[in-house]
């Protein structure tokens, strides 16, 4: 279906503003905004608004891998504000200390990753390639998550195809975030389907 990453990027983004040389300097100055008929917001605010409308009103559980400092680039911080519970993990020691300080309620030491019960998570979020592969592995083992957010630096056709084969649909993407939701094809998960 896709010859290479470049073909996939063209298909996924149609037109990728991040390839323009002035995109990242403008982003650092806070000039990247999302305009809709309801107003104009920063990309972070657009992501927050989309995320909360995408998951709807249920208060559920999340598993956030590669949580960083727990604030910058985190989706789970908005979910926590909306009443969700969950676990946020970070492997890098300096960022893990900030995570522990910024979000003590959901901070979980990375050393406990293998003992965490993945099958209670309704939403899983991953940033780095190793964590994205770990999430795909869990889905391949038959676990089912209602929502999956992948924050890869570059679009990865093999990830998109694996998610599609497992019964997930790419609902939306903003900047480098891909939002997948379960659509009920192909995956024999251990959780009850909605």
C-alpha positions as CSV (number, residue, x, y, z in Angstrom):
1,X,0.0,0.0,0.0
2,X,2.8,2.4,0.9
3,X,6.1,2.3,-0.8
4,X,8.1,4.1,1.9
5,X,7.8,6.6,4.7
6,X,7.6,9.5,2.3
7,X,4.5,8.0,0.6
8,X,2.9,7.3,3.9
9,X,3.6,10.8,5.2
10,X,2.0,12.3,2.0
11,X,-1.0,10.1,2.4
12,X,-1.4,10.7,6.2
13,X,-0.8,14.4,6.3
14,X,-1.6,15.3,2.7
15,X,0.4,18.5,3.4
16,X,2.8,18.5,6.3
17,X,3.5,22.0,7.5
18,X,6.3,20.7,9.7
19,X,8.4,20.2,6.5
20,X,8.5,23.9,6.0
21,X,11.8,25.4,7.3
22,X,9.9,28.1,9.2
23,X,7.6,25.8,11.1
24,X,9.7,24.9,14.2
25,X,10.9,28.5,14.9
26,X,7.3,29.7,14.7
27,X,6.3,26.9,17.0
28,X,8.9,27.9,19.6
29,X,7.6,31.4,19.5
30,X,4.1,30.1,20.1
31,X,2.8,31.0,16.7
32,X,1.4,27.7,15.9
33,X,-2.3,28.0,16.4
34,X,-5.3,26.0,15.4
35,X,-8.2,28.0,14.0
36,X,-11.8,26.7,14.0
37,X,-15.1,28.3,13.7
38,X,-15.3,28.3,17.5
39,X,-12.1,30.3,17.9
40,X,-8.3,30.2,17.6
41,X,-6.2,28.1,20.1
42,X,-2.7,27.0,20.5
43,X,-1.9,23.5,19.3
44,X,-1.8,22.3,22.9
45,X,-5.3,23.7,23.6
46,X,-6.6,22.2,20.4
47,X,-5.2,18.8,21.5
48,X,-6.9,19.2,24.9
49,X,-10.2,20.1,23.4
50,X,-10.1,17.3,20.9
51,X,-9.0,14.7,23.4
52,X,-11.7,15.5,25.9
53,X,-14.4,15.5,23.2
54,X,-12.9,12.3,21.6
55,X,-13.1,10.2,24.8
56,X,-16.4,11.7,25.8
57,X,-17.5,11.9,29.4
58,X,-16.5,8.5,30.9
59,X,-14.1,8.6,33.8
60,X,-11.9,5.6,33.0
61,X,-8.3,4.5,33.4
62,X,-5.2,5.4,31.4
63,X,-1.7,4.1,31.1
64,X,0.8,6.7,29.9
65,X,4.3,5.5,28.9
66,X,7.1,8.0,28.4
67,X,5.2,10.6,30.4
68,X,8.2,13.0,30.6
69,X,7.7,15.6,33.3
70,X,4.0,14.8,33.4
71,X,2.9,18.2,32.0
72,X,4.8,19.0,28.7
73,X,3.3,16.9,25.9
74,X,1.2,14.8,28.3
75,X,-2.4,13.8,27.4
76,X,-3.0,12.2,30.7
77,X,-2.7,15.4,32.7
78,X,-5.9,16.6,30.9
79,X,-7.6,13.2,31.6
80,X,-6.7,13.5,35.3
81,X,-8.2,16.9,35.4
82,X,-11.4,15.4,33.9
83,X,-11.5,12.7,36.7
84,X,-9.7,9.8,35.1
85,X,-7.2,7.6,37.1
86,X,-4.2,5.8,35.9
87,X,-0.4,5.2,35.8
88,X,2.2,7.5,34.3
89,X,5.7,6.1,33.8
90,X,8.9,7.6,32.7
91,X,12.2,5.8,32.2
92,X,14.6,8.8,32.2
93,X,15.6,9.5,35.9
94,X,15.6,13.4,35.7
95,X,12.2,13.4,33.9
96,X,10.8,10.8,36.3
97,X,11.7,13.0,39.3
98,X,9.8,15.9,37.7
99,X,6.8,13.6,37.0
100,X,6.8,12.5,40.6
101,X,6.7,16.1,41.7
102,X,4.2,17.3,39.1
103,X,1.7,14.4,39.2
104,X,2.2,12.4,42.3
105,X,-1.2,10.8,42.1
106,X,-0.4,8.9,38.8
107,X,3.4,8.6,39.1
108,X,4.5,5.0,38.9
109,X,8.2,4.0,38.9
110,X,9.3,2.6,35.5
111,X,10.7,-0.5,37.3
112,X,7.1,-1.5,38.0
113,X,6.1,-1.6,34.3
114,X,6.1,-5.4,34.1
115,X,3.9,-5.7,37.1
116,X,1.3,-3.3,35.9
117,X,-2.0,-4.8,34.8
118,X,-2.3,-3.6,31.3
119,X,-5.8,-5.0,30.8
120,X,-7.5,-2.4,33.1
121,X,-6.4,0.5,30.9
122,X,-9.0,2.1,28.6
123,X,-6.5,4.5,27.0
124,X,-2.8,3.9,26.4
125,X,-0.4,6.6,25.3
126,X,3.2,6.1,24.2
127,X,5.8,8.5,22.8
128,X,9.1,6.7,22.1
129,X,9.6,4.0,19.5
130,X,10.4,1.3,22.1
131,X,7.2,2.0,24.0
132,X,5.1,2.2,20.8
133,X,6.5,-1.3,19.9
134,X,5.6,-2.5,23.4
135,X,2.0,-1.2,22.9
136,X,1.8,-2.9,19.5
137,X,3.1,-6.1,21.2
138,X,0.4,-6.0,23.8
139,X,-2.2,-5.5,21.2
140,X,-0.7,-8.4,19.2
141,X,-1.0,-10.6,22.3
142,X,-4.7,-9.9,22.4
143,X,-5.1,-7.0,24.8
144,X,-7.7,-4.4,23.7
145,X,-7.7,-0.7,24.6
146,X,-10.6,1.5,23.7
147,X,-8.2,4.4,22.7
148,X,-4.5,4.5,21.8
149,X,-2.5,7.7,21.4
150,X,0.9,7.3,19.7
151,X,3.3,10.3,19.5
152,X,5.9,9.2,17.1
153,X,8.3,11.8,15.7
154,X,7.8,10.5,12.2
155,X,4.8,8.7,10.7
156,X,5.4,5.0,10.6
157,X,3.4,3.1,8.0
158,X,4.0,-0.3,9.7
159,X,2.5,1.1,12.9
160,X,-0.5,2.4,11.1
161,X,-1.0,-0.9,9.2
162,X,-0.6,-2.9,12.4
163,X,-3.2,-0.8,14.2
164,X,-5.5,-1.1,11.3
165,X,-5.2,-4.9,11.1
166,X,-5.8,-5.1,14.8
167,X,-9.2,-3.3,14.5
168,X,-8.2,0.3,15.2
169,X,-9.0,3.3,13.2
170,X,-7.0,6.5,12.9
171,X,-9.5,9.0,14.1
172,X,-7.4,12.1,14.1
173,X,-3.9,13.5,14.2
174,X,-2.6,16.8,15.4
175,X,1.1,17.7,15.1
176,X,2.9,14.4,15.9
177,X,0.0,12.7,17.8
178,X,-2.0,9.9,16.2
179,X,-5.4,9.1,17.9
180,X,-6.6,5.6,17.3
181,X,-9.9,4.1,18.5
182,X,-11.1,0.5,18.6
183,X,-13.5,-0.3,15.8
184,X,-14.0,-4.0,16.4
185,X,-12.2,-5.9,13.7
186,X,-9.6,-8.6,14.0
187,X,-8.5,-8.4,17.7
188,X,-9.3,-11.1,20.1
189,X,-8.8,-9.1,23.3
190,X,-9.0,-10.1,26.9
191,X,-11.4,-7.3,27.8
192,X,-15.1,-7.1,27.1
193,X,-16.0,-5.0,24.0
194,X,-18.3,-2.0,24.4
